[in-house]
Amino acid sequence: MRMGFRVVGVILVFVLGAFSLYMLRHAYDQGDLKKASRFLYEFKPHGQDKTLVGLMADKLGVTEADVSCEGEILSRYEGRIGVRCEVRPETQSSEQKRVFLLEVEVVGFQYKALNSEAKNLLQDGIR
C-alpha cells in the first residue's frame, strides 16, 4: 500500500515539474513577443524621427494606430521573433493590402527584412 502511494507521489511530482517548466517557457515566450512588438513601436532607425511602425504607416498612408503587428516565435533559443505588420482589416482599402515581414532578435535588438515590402521600407527609411 505504501509503495503505491510513493509511486503516485513520484508521478505527481514529475507531472507538476513538467507543467511548471512548460508554464515558465510560455511566460518567457510571451515576454519575447512583447519585446519584439515594443521594439518596432519604439525603435527609430539611424537618422529618422519616426519609429519603424511610423515608417510603415507613412508608406501605407494611415496612422500608427491603424498598423497591426503580430509576432511568431522563430527560435526560442536564439530569441528570434518573426513579426507580421499590416493595416488593420477594418481600416484597410484595396491598395493597403501590403504586408511587412520582419525578423527581430530580442537578445541584441537587431532586425532584418524578410520580404520585399519590408526591404523597401528599410531602404527608404534609412536614407
DAFENSUL-V616262 format. One record per backbone hydrogen bond with DSSP energy under -1.0 kcal/mol. CO is the residue of the C=O (numbers start at 1). NH is the residue of the N-H. Records with the same first field share a line. If there is no record, write none. Layout:
# DAFENSUL-V616262
CO=NH  NH
This chain:
# DAFENSUL-V616262
1=5
2=6
3=7
4=8
5=9
6=10
7=11
8=12
9=13
10=14
11=15
12=16
13=17
14=18
15=19
16=20
17=21
18=22
19=23
20=24
21=25
22=26
23=27
24=28
25=29
26=30
27=31
28=32
29=33
30=34
31=35
32=36
33=37
34=38
35=39
36=40
37=41
38=42
39=43
40=53
43=52
45=48
51=55
52=56
53=57
54=58
55=59
56=60
57=61  62
63=66
64=67
66=88
68=86
70=84
72=82
75=79  80
79=106
80=74  75
81=104
82=72
83=102
84=70
85=100
86=68
88=91
93=96
100=85
101=114
102=83
103=112
104=81
105=109  110
110=105
112=103
115=119
116=120
117=121
118=122
119=123
120=124
121=125
122=126
